Amino acid sequence: MKGLIVVSLIMAGMVLMVAFSTPAQAQNPANDLKPTFISPTPGLYVNGWPAFTLSYPKEWVEFPSPGPNGVFIAAPPGPDLPRPTILIVVKASPLPLEDWAKIFMPVWVEYADIKVLSNKPSQLKDGTPAWEVETESVERNGARKENLLFLATKKDLTWVAVALIAPEGKLSEDLKRIAYSLTFLKGREKPMQVPPDVLAFLDMVCTDTVGHDVKTIMAHFSDRFLHSGASKAFWEQWYRNDPASPVQRGVISQEVTVTVFEARGDKAYVDGFFLSKAKGDATAVKSPMTYQQIINEHGEWKWYGNQK
């Protein structure tokens, strides 16, 4: 799907698209909700950490999420035509919300001519500070025009951003309501006990990350690892070359906190955050666990990715 591929590239930082119907409303009490990866609910995305929900039209279809920061993409079913789409991105950054352009604009302008229509502070329904941006763009490799609503907020030093991309002129109030349905779940940040062997695995991941030896880090990945279509080899190059990787950032300390855990035979879903500090950082930053799933291979836990 050409459109989603382009969006995935743009979303090396983040982006999201949307539809015109009213978002579905959650039926379950917040404390009973499980992350979408464990128990999907049509019309409701539930994130593990940070814990939040977002409502969208329940007939929409989920697509593989892009890049290391994309956590969810959904769009109406049907052929690959210009259509609204949702993308949610979770990204650790100490930058304030008004500095959104420093993270995302340099990526966007590589693929499209961008015109910023509005750029202003906002807030979620519960009063949480947010930042809203609306843009108009034309792809450089084609004539397609799109409008984008970008809504960003923060949990500690972690950005949560929703991008709603729609065909030109179709960015309606119904679409905006999808973005503003973003709701943080309270009481879901407490550490959770996990089996000793799982905790030992995660602690060793932290130790080896601080050691900066990529070969040792990659030993914690299954050869069958697959995350949003990216293999173990892709992630090895990410650790070696990407400025955002903990190796290239020079992380000097890292601790793990698990907030969600569910065993599934030889696999387990695990979510939470790493509290990391890089050389020169003024403060430690919470980063999402990213890979979500582990697998027990010959008595040893390894990252397995978000494949089903």
BASEFI-700637 format. One record per residue: residue in three letters; x, y, z of N, C-alpha, C, O, CB in turn. Coordinates in steps of 0.1 Angstrom, whole numbers, plus 5000, padded with zeros to 4 digits. Glycine has a CB too. Example, Ala and Ser with C-alpha at 12.3 -4.5 7.8 and 13.67 -1.06 7.14 Angstrom:
2
ALA513249435078512349555078513249675078514249675085511349555090SER512849785071513749895071512950005079513450115080514149945057
END
This chain:
308
MET500849885000500050005000500950125000501550165010499150005012LYS500950194989501850304987501650414998502650475003501750364973GLY500350455000500150555009500650535023501250625029498650585010LEU500450415028500950375042502450365042503050395053500250245046ILE503050325031504550315031505150455032506050475040505050255018VAL504550555025505050695026504850745040505750805046504250785016VAL503650715046503450765059504350705069504850765078501950735063SER504650575067505650505076506950575076507650585086505750355072LEU507450615064508750685063508650815070509550855077509050705048ILE507650895067507451025074507451005089507951095096506151095069MET506850895093506750875107507950815114507950765125505650775110ALA509150825108510350795115510350885128511050845137511650835106GLY509550985128509251055140507751035143507451005155509451205137MET506751065133505351035137504351105128504651205122505151085150VAL503151045127502051095119500751005120500950895125502451105104LEU499551055116498350975119497251025110497151145107497950985133MET496350935106495250975097493850935102493850855112495450915083VAL492750995097491450965103490250965094490450985082491251075113ALA489050925099487850915091486751005095486951095104487350775091PHE485550985089484551095091483451055100482651145104484051135078SER483450935105482350885114482750915128483950925131482050745111THR481750915137481950945151482650825157482250715155480650975158PRO483750845165484450735171483550655180482650705187485650785179ALA483950525180483150435189483650465204484750505206483550285186GLN482750435213483050465227483350335234482750235231481850535234ALA484250345244484650225251483450185260482750265266485850255260GLN483250045261482249995269482749935282481949925292481549885261ASN484049905283484649845295485049955305485550055301485749755291PRO484949925318485550015328487050025325487649925321485249965342ALA487650145327489050165324489950065331490950015324489450305328ASN489750025343490549935350490549795344491449715347490249935365ASP489449755337489349625331489949615317490049505312487949585330LEU490349725311490849725298492249665297493149695305490849865292LYS492449575287493749525284494349585272493549635263493749365283PRO495649595270496249655258495649585246495349465246497749645258THR495549665235495049615222495749495217495149405212495049725212PHE497049485220497849375215497449245222497449135215499349395218ILE496949255234496449135241495049105238494748985235496649155256SER494249205238492749185237492149295228491649395234492049175250PRO492149285215491649395207490149415209489349325211491849355192THR489749545209488349585210488149675198488649785197488149665223PRO487249635188486949725177486549865181485649885189485849655168GLY487249965175486950095178487550155190487350275193485450115179LEU488450085196489150135208490650085208490849965209488450095221TYR491550185207492950145209493350165224493050265229493850225200VAL493950065230494450065244495950045244496449945239493749965253ASN496750145248498150135249498650075262497950105273498850265246GLY499749995262500249945274500850045283500350075294501249835271TRP501950105279502650215286503150315275503750285266503750175295PRO502850445278501950505288500550455286500150425274501950655287ALA499750435297498450385296497450485291497250585298498050325309PHE496950465279495950555273495050485263495350375259496650685267THR493950545260493050495250492750595240492950715242491650445257LEU492250555228491850645217490750575210490850455206493050685208SER489550635208488450585201488450615187488850725183487150635208TYR488050525178487950545164486850465158486250385165489350505157PRO486350485146485250415140485550265140486550215135485050455125LYS484650185146484850045149484949965136485449845137483749995158GLU484550015125484749935112486049945106486449875097483649985102TRP486850035111488250055106489149935108488849855117488950185112VAL490149925100491049805101492449855105492949955101491149735087GLU493049765114494349805119495449755108495249645102494649735132PHE496449835107497549795098498849785106498949845117497749895086PRO499949725101501149715109501749855111501649945103502249635101SER502249875124502750005128504150035122504849935121502650015143PRO504450155119505750185113506850215123506550265134505650295104GLY508050195120509250255126509350215141508450135146509250395125PRO510350265148510450225162509450305171509350255183511850255167ASN508850405166507950485175506550475172505650505181508350635174GLY506150425160504750405157504150295165504750185165504550385142VAL502950315171502350205179501050155173500550045177502150245193PHE500350235165499050195159498750275147498950395146497950215170ILE498250205137497650265125496350195121496250075122498650245113ALA495350275118494050225114493450305103493750425102493050215126ALA492650245094492050315083490850245079490650125082493050335071PRO489950305071488750235066489150115057490150125051487750325059PRO488350005057488649895049488449935034487750025031487849775052GLY489049855025488849875011490149895003491249875009488050005009PRO490049924990491249934982492150054986491750144994490949954967ASP493450054981494350154985494050284978494750314968495850114983LEU493150364983492750494977493050604987493150574999491250494972PRO493050724982493250834992492050825003490950824999493250974986ARG492450805015491450785026492050825039493250835041490950645026PRO491150865048491650905062492350785068492050665066490550955070THR493350815077494050715085494450765098494650885100495350665077ILE494650675108495050715121496450665124496750545121494150675133LEU497350745129498650695133498950745147498750865149499750735123ILE499350665156499750705170501150675172501650565168498850625181VAL501950775177503350755179503650785194503050885199504150855170VAL504550705200504950735213506450745213507150655208504550615223LYS507050865218508450895216508950965228508451065232508650975203ALA510050915234510650985245511451105240512151095231511650895253SER511251225247511951345243511751445254510651465260511351405230PRO512851515258512751625268512151755263511951845271514051645275LEU511951765250511551885244510151925248509251835250511551885229PRO509852055250508452095253507552075241508052065230508352245258LEU506252075243505252045232505352145221505252115209503852045238GLU505652275224505752375213506852355204506952415194505752515220ASP507852265208508952235199508752115190509652055185510152215207TRP507452085187507151975178507851975165508251865160505651965176ALA508052095159508652105146510052055146510552005136508552245141LYS510752065158512152025158512351875157513351825153512752075171ILE511251805160511251655159510751615146511351525139510451595170PHE509651665142508851605130509051675117509151615106507451605134MET509151815117509151885105510351845096510151835084509152035107PRO511551825101512651795093512451665085513051645074513951775101VAL511651575091511351445084510251465073510451425062510851335094TRP509251545077508151565067508551635055508251595044507051645074VAL509451735056509751815044510651735034510851785023510551935049GLU511151625038511851535029510951475019511351435008512651425036TYR509651465022508751385013507651475007506951424998508151275021ALA507351595013506251665008506551815010507251855019504951625015ASP505851895002505752045004504752075015503552045013505552124991ILE505152135026504252155037503852295039504752385039504952095050LYS502552325042502152455045501452435059500452365060501152515035VAL501852515069501252505082500152605083500252725081502352545093LEU498952545085497652625086497452685100496952795101496552545081SER497752605110497552655124498552585133499052475129496152625129ASN498952645144499952595152499752655166500052775168501452625147LYS499052585175498552645187498452555199498352435197497252715185PRO498552605211498352525223496952475224496052545219498752595236SER496752365231495452305232495352225245496352235253495052215220GLN494352145247494352055259493351935256492451955248493952135271LEU493551825263492651715262491451735270491351845277493351585267LYS490451645269489151665276489351685291488551755298488251545273ASP490451615297490651625311491551745315491851755327491151495317GLY491851825306492651945309494151925307494952015309492451985322THR494551805303495951775301496551865289495851865279496251625297PRO497651935291498152025281498451945268498951835269499352105286ALA498152005257498451945244498852055234498852175237497251865238TRP499252015222499652105211498952055198499151945195501152125210GLU498352145192497552115179498252185167498452305168496052155180VAL498452105157498952165144498152115133497751995132500452125142GLU497752195123497152155111497952195099498352315098495652215110THR498152105090498952135078498352085065497352005066500352065079GLU498752145055498352105041499652065034500652135034497552215034SER499551945027500851905021500551845007499451805004501551795029VAL501551844998501551784985502751694984503951744985501551894973GLU502551564981503751474980504551514968504051554957503251334978ARG505851504970506751544959506851434948507251464936508151564964ASN506451314951506551204941505151184935504951074929507051084947GLY504251274937502951254931502051374933502551474940502251134936ALA500851374928499951494929499051494941498251584942499151504916ARG499151384949498251374960498351484970499451514975498351234967LYS497251544974497251644985496551584997495651504996496551774980GLU497051625009496551575021496451695032497351785031497351465027ASN495551675041495451765052495851685065495451565066494151835054LEU496551735074496951665086496651745098496951865099498451635085LEU495951675108495851725121496751645130496751525131494351715126PHE497651725137498651665146498351715160498451835163500151705141LEU498051615169497851645183498851575191498951455191496351615187ALA499651655199500651595207500451635222499951745225502051645203THR500651535231500651565245501851485251502551415244499251525251LYS501951495265503151435271502751365284501851405291504251535274LYS503451255286503351185299504751185305505651105299502751035298ASP505051255315506451275320507251335308506851445303507051145325LEU508251275304509051315292508851235280509651235271510551315296THR507651175279507351095267506151155260505151185265506950945272TRP506451185247505351235238504451125234504851015231506051305226VAL503151165234502151075227501451165217500951275220501051025238ALA501551125204501051205193500051125184500351015181502251265185VAL499051195180498051145171498051225159497951345159496651135178ALA498251165147498151235135496951185127496751065125499451215126LEU496151275122494951235114495251295100495251415098493651295120ILE495451205090495651255077494451215068493951105069496951185071ALA494051315061492851305053493051365039493851455038491551365060PRO492251325029492351385016492051535018491351575027491351325006GLU492551615008492451765009491051805012490151765005493051824997GLY490951895022489651955025488751875033487551915035489051995012LYS489151755038488251665044488551655060488051565066488451525038LEU489351745065489651745079488551805087488551925091491051825082SER487451725090486251775096486351775111487351725117485051685091GLU485351825117485251825132485151675137485651645148484051905137ASP484451585130484351445134485751385134486051305143483451375124LEU486651425125487951365125488751425138489451345144488751405113LYS488551545140489251605152488751545165489551535174488951755152ARG487551505165487051435178487751305180487951265192485551415177ILE488251235169488951115171490251145178490651075188489251045157ALA490951245174492251285180492051325195492751285204492951395173TYR490951395197490751445211490051345220489751375232489851575210SER489751225215489351115223490451055232490250975240488651005215LEU491651095229492851045236492651065251492451185255494151115231THR492750965259492450975273493550885281493650765278491050925277PHE494250945290495150875298494450795309493450855315496250975305LEU494850675312494150595322494950605335496150595335494150445317LYS494250635345494850655358494950525366494250435363493950755367GLY495950515374496150395382496750285374496650165379494850355388ARG497350305363497950205355499450215353500050155344497350205341GLU500050295362501550315361502350235372503550245372501850465363LYS501650165381502350095391503149975386502749905377501250045402PRO504349955392505149835389504349705391503649695401506449835396MET504649615382503949485383505049375385506049375379503049455371GLN504749275394505649165396505649075384504549045379505349095409VAL506849025380506848935369507748815373508448825383507548995356PRO507648695366508448585370509948615371510448705364508248465361PRO510648555381512048585382512948575370513848655368512648505393ASP512648475361513448465349513248575339514148615332513148325343VAL511948625339511648735330512348865335512948945327510148765329LEU512248885348512949005354514448995352515149095349512649015369ALA515048875353516448855351516848895336517848955333516948715354PHE515948855327516148885313516149035311517049095304515048825304LEU515149105316515049255314516249325321516749425316513749305320ASP516649275333517749345339519049325331519849415330517949275353MET519249205325520349185317520349275304521349325299520549035313VAL519149295298519049385287519549525291520249585283517549385283CYS519149565303519549695308521149705309521749795304518949735321THR521649595315523149595317523849595304524849665302523549465325ASP523449515294524049515281523849635273524749675265523649385274THR522749705275522449825268523549935272524050005264521049875270VAL523749945285524650035291526149995286526950085285524650035306GLY526349875283527649825279527949865264529149865260527749675280HIS526949895256527049955243527649855233527949895221527950075243ASP527749725236528249635226527049575218526249505224529049515233VAL526949615206525749585198525549435196524449385197525749645184LYS526649365194526549215193525949155205525149055204527949155190THR526349195217525849145229524349185231523549095235526649195241ILE523949305227522549345228521749265219520649215223522449495224MET522149235207521349155197521249015201520348945195522049165183ALA522048965210521948825215520648805223520148695225523148785224HIS520048915227518748915234517548915224516448915229518649035243PHE517748905211516748905201516648765195517648705191517049015190SER515448715194515248585187515548605172515348705166513748535188ASP516148495166516348505151515048515144515048545132517148375147ARG513948485150512648495144511948625147510748655144511648375149PHE512648715154512148855158511648925145512248925135513248935164LEU510448985147509849065137508949175144508049145151508948985127HIS509249305141508549415148508149515137508949575131509449485158SER506849515134506249605124506949575110507249665103506449755127GLY507249445108507849405095509349415095509949365085507249485084ALA509949465105511449485106512049365113511649335124511749625112SER513049315107513749195112514849225123515049345125514349115101LYS515449125128516549145138517649215131518349305137517049005143ALA517949195118519049265111518749405110519749485111519249205097PHE517549445108517149595107517449655120518049765121515649605103TRP517049595131517249655144518749665148519149745156516449585155GLU519449565144520949575146521549695140522349765146521649445141GLN521149725128521649845121521149975128521750075129521249855107TRP519849965134519350085141520150105153520550225156517850055145TYR520550005161521350025173522750085169523350165176521549895180ARG523250035158524650075154524650225148525650295150525149985143ASN523550265141523650385133522750495136522950615133523550345119ASP521550465143520550565145520950655157521250605168519250505147PRO520950785155521250875166520350865178520750895189521251025162ALA519150805176518150795187518450665195517850645206516750795182SER519250575190519450445197520250465210521050565211520150345188PRO520050385220520750405233522250395231522950455239520250305243VAL522750315221524150305219524750435214525750485219524450195209GLN524050495204524550615198524350735208525050835207523850645185ARG523350725216523150835226524050825238524250925245521650835231GLY524750715239525650695250525050675264525350745273526650815250VAL523950595264523250575277524250515287524950425285522050475275ILE524250575299525150535310524450475322525050415330525850665315SER523150475322522350405332520950365326520450445318522250485345GLN520450245331519150205326518550115336519150015340519250145312GLU517250145340516450055348515150025342514650105334516350115363VAL514549905345513349865339512149865349512349825361513449735332THR510949905345509749895353508649835344508449885333509250035358VAL508149725348507049655341505749695347505449685359507249495342THR504749735338503449775342502349685337501249685342503149915337VAL502749605326501749505321502549375318503549375312501049565308PHE501949265322502549135318501449025317500549015326503649095329GLU501548945306500648835305501348725297501748745286499348885297ALA501448605304502048495298501148425288499948425290502448395309ARG501748375277500948305266501748185261502348195251500548405254GLY501748075269502547965265504047995265504548035276502147915251ASP504747975254506148005253506448145251507548185249506847915243LYS505348225250505548375247504848455259504148395267504848415234ALA505148575259504548665269504548805264505448855258505348655283TYR503448875267503349025264503949095277503549065288501949065261VAL504849185274505449265285505549405281506049435270506849205289ASP505049495289505149645286505449715299505349665310503749695280GLY505949845297506449925307507350025302507250075290507049845319PHE508450055309509350155305510750135310510950065320508850295308PHE511750185302513150185307513350335311513050425304514150145295LEU513950345323514450475328515850485325516750425331514150495343SER516250575315517550575310518150715311517450815310517650535295LYS519450725313520150855313521350845304522150745306520550895328ALA521550935295522650935286523751035291523351125299522250965272LYS524951015287526051105291525651255286525351275275527351065284GLY525751345296525451485293523951525295523651635295525751515279ASP523051415298521651445301521551505315522251465324520851325299ALA520651605316520351665329519451575337519551575350519751795327THR518651495331517751405338517551275331517851265319516351475340ALA517051175338516751045332515451055324514551135328516650935342VAL515250975314514050975305513450845305514150745304514451025291LYS512050835306511350715305511050685290510550765283509950725313SER511450565286511250525272510350405272510650305279512650495265PRO509350395263508550275262509350155259510450155253507450295251MET508850035263509549915261509649875247510549795243508849805269THR508749915238508849905224508449775218507449755211510149945219TYR509249665222509049535214507949455219507549365211510349455216GLN507349475231506149425235506049275238505449225248505049455226GLN506749195231506549045232507948975233508849005226505748995220ILE507948875242509148795244508848645242507648615243509848815258ILE509848565238509648425236510648345243511848385244509648395221ASN510248235249511248145256511748045246511047955242510548075268GLU513048055243513647965234514747885241515747935245514348035222HIS514447755243515447665250515747715264516947715268516747645241GLY514747765271514947815284515447955286515747995297515847715291GLU515548025275516048155275515148255269514648235257517448165268TRP514748365276513848465271514548555261515748595263513248545282LYS513848585250514348675240513248765234512048725235515048605228TRP513648885229512648975223512048905210512848835202513249105219TYR510748915208510048845197509348945188509048915177509048745202GLY509149075193508549175185507049175186506449105194508949155170ASN506349255178504849265178504149185169502949205166504449405177GLN504849075163504148985154503148905162503348875174505148895147LYS502048865155501048775162501448635161500648545166499648805155
END
